[in-house]
Amino acid sequence: MGARVAVVTGGASGIGAATCRHLAAAGRRIGVLDLDAGGAERVAEQVRAAGADALGLGVDVTDRPAVDKALAEVRSTLGPVEILVTSAGMVAFDDFAAITPERWQRVIDVNLTGTFHCCQAALPDMVAAGWGRIVTISSSSAQRGSPLNAHYAAAKGGVIVLTKSLARAYAAQGITANTIPPSGIGTPMQRRAQEEGDLPDDDVMAATIPVGHLGTPDDIAAAAAFLASEAAGFITGQVLGVNGGSVL
């Protein structure tokens, strides 16, 4: 059997890029998908330089034909997709009363519907193989609620329940589905939110985390790589919090 093929959405930066590196180190071939096509190719180049096969593609996860086309290209270049990590997403901060229907829909489309598109497009390969790993990246905001981004929390809550539903639907076919809800992770997305005044500085955030410091994208990626491994075959439908103890 050749190296299994893993597709990582949102793979151009942050958690997604770290996950690409961890999966490549585990011997996977990597399809790096991101809205930022140039960034996806840069990460693919880094993976190839480290000795693994990789393909970088620009794709908007809200565009189902584009998702199908990207996965078809991964399939033809690297092989059938047996691992999927859905890290693509967008965060938004708005008072609830100020959320427009258009803003609500966009946040749902990117975070929840985009995850649906990618899972549905990848699953036929896993079913055919009788083996698969789906790891979705959700959010601790979906576990505890968030007064300033109800749309984001609702979308990520949907991701959690979608993941559990996939776990039940496909367990008998050798496919697992688990979700990681991060909290307090130093990513480009978090830094942008801090620069815009939507999140406090690192030291303020760290004071709310029992371990006393922020996490890194590698912390999430390590957990994702384990859940995507052969060793994790008896783990499915689970919410694995990687959050320094901030959500128990």
N, C-alpha and C positions, 0 to 999 in steps of 0.2 A: 504494500500500500504506500502511495506517495504521501507527501506532506499534505495535511488537510488545508483547505482554503478558508480563510477568515475574512469577512467583510466588516469594516469598521466605518460607521457613518460619523460625521463630525470629526474625521480623522486628521484634519490639518493642524490642529492645535490642542493645547490643554489635555484633558482626559483622553480624548480620542487619539491624539498623537502618541501619548504615553502607552496607551493600550496597543497601538500598532507595534511599538517597539517591544513590548513584553511578549506579545503573541509571536512575533518574528523570532525572538530569542528562544521561544518554546518550539521552534521548528515549523511554524505555520507559513503558508504563502498568504500575502496580505493584499486585499483590495482596499485601498484608502479612498473613501468617498467624502466629499465635502462641497459645500456651495462655493468655496474658494478653490477653484481648479488648480491655480498655481501653488497654493499651499499644500493641496493633496499630493501634487507631483513632487514637491520638495520633501515631504515626509516619505514618499515612496522611494525617492533617491537615497535618503538616509538608510532606509531599510535594506535596499539593495547593496549599499556600501558596506552594511554589516553582514552581508552574505546570504540574505533571504530574497526570494522572489517577491516582487511587489508591483502593483499597478495603481497609479493615482488618477482619479477621475473627478471631474466637476459634476455635481448633481444637486438639484433641489429636491429634498425628500418629500415636499408637498406635491410634486409633479409625478404622478404615477407612471406615465409613459417614459419619463426620464429615468425613474428608478428601475423599471423593467429593462430599459436599454443598457443601463450601467451594469446591472447584474448579468445580463447576457454577455457583455464584454468581458467581465471578470471570468465568467464561465469559459468562454472561448479561449482566453489567454492563460488563465491559471488553473481552471478546473471547476468542478461543482462546488457550490458554497455549502459548507457544513457547519460553519461557525458564523454567527452574526452578533455584533455588538453595536447597539444603537445609541450613539453618543450625540448625534446631531440634535440641537435644540436652541431655543432662544429664551432669554429671561426678560421679563417686563415688570416695571414697578409703576403702579397707578393706584390712587385711592379708588375704592370699589365704585363709588358713585360716578367717577370720571371715566370708567371703562366704557368705551363705545362698542357697539356690536361688531364693528369692523376689527377693532383691536382684539376683542375677545376671540373672534374667529381666527385671526392670524396666529395667535398664541396656541390655540387648540390645534390648528392645522400643522404647525411646525412640530410641536412636541408630541402630540398624541396621534394625529392622523398620519404624520410622517413615519412614526414608529409602526403603525399598522401597515402602511404601504411596504416598508422594508421587510417586515416579518412575513407578510403574505407572499411577497415576491421570492423570498429565499427558501421558504419551507418546502417546495416541491423537491429540491435537491436533497434536503435532509430526509424527507420521506423515502425517496428512492434509495438512499444509502442505508436507511434503517439506523441512522445515527445523526445527532445534531445537537448544537448548543446555541441557545439564544440568551444573551445577557442584555437587558435593557438598563439604561441609566435614567433613574427617576430623580427624586429630590426629597430631602428631609422636610421641605415645606409641605409636601403631600401627606406627611405623617402627623404634623402638628398644626397645620394651617398657617396662613400668612396674611396679615392684615393689609399689606401693601402690594401683594401680587396674587390675588385670589384666582385670576385667570391662569397663571402659571402653576399654582398649587393644584388647581382642579385638573389641568392637563396632565400633570405628573401623577396625580392620583389615578387618573384613567390609565396611565402607563402601568402602574402597579397592578391594577385589577386585570388589565389586558394580559399582562405577563402570567398572572396566576391562571387565567382562563386557558392560555396556550399550554401551560404546564399540564393541566388536566386533560386537554384535548389530545395531546401528542405523546404523553408519557409511554403509552404502550408501544409506540413506534420508535423508541430509543432516543427521543428528543427531549432535552430538558430546557426549561425556561425559568430564569431567575432575574431578579432586579436588584440593582445597587442604588440606594438613595444617598448621595453624598451630602456632606454638610461641612462648611468651613474649609474648603479646598482652594488653595491659591492657584487660580487659573486666569487666563486673559479675560474671560467673561466677568469674573469677580472683580478684577482690577478696574475694568471699565465701569462697573457699577459703583465702585468706590470713588472713582474720579468724577462721576456724575452726581455724587452725594446720596446715592440710593442705599449704600451699605457703609458701615463704620470702618475705621482703619483696622489694620491687622491686629494691633495690640488690644483693641476693644473687643474684636471678635474672638481672639484667643482666650480672653478672660472668661468667656462663656463656655469654653470647651474644657471638660474635666482633665484631659491630658495636658492642657496648658499651652498648646500651640496649634497652628493651622496644619491641615494635611496638605499633601502634594498630589498632583495628577498620578504619580507613580503609586501612591497608596491605593487609589481606585483601580488603576491598571493591573496591579498585582492580584487584587481580588477578582477582577474580570477574567484574567488569564487562568486563575484556578478554576473558576466556574466553567470555563470553556475547555477544561482539560478532561482527559479520560478518567482521571481520578474522581471527578465530581459527578459521576453517573447516577448516584443515589440521592442527589440534591436537586430538587425541582420545586417550583412554585414558591420559592423562598425570597424574603426581603432581607438582604444582607447589608445592614447599616455599616458604612465605613465613615465614621464621624467623630472619632475621638471621645466617644461617650456622651455626645451632646443630645442624642436621642436614645433612650433606653427601651 
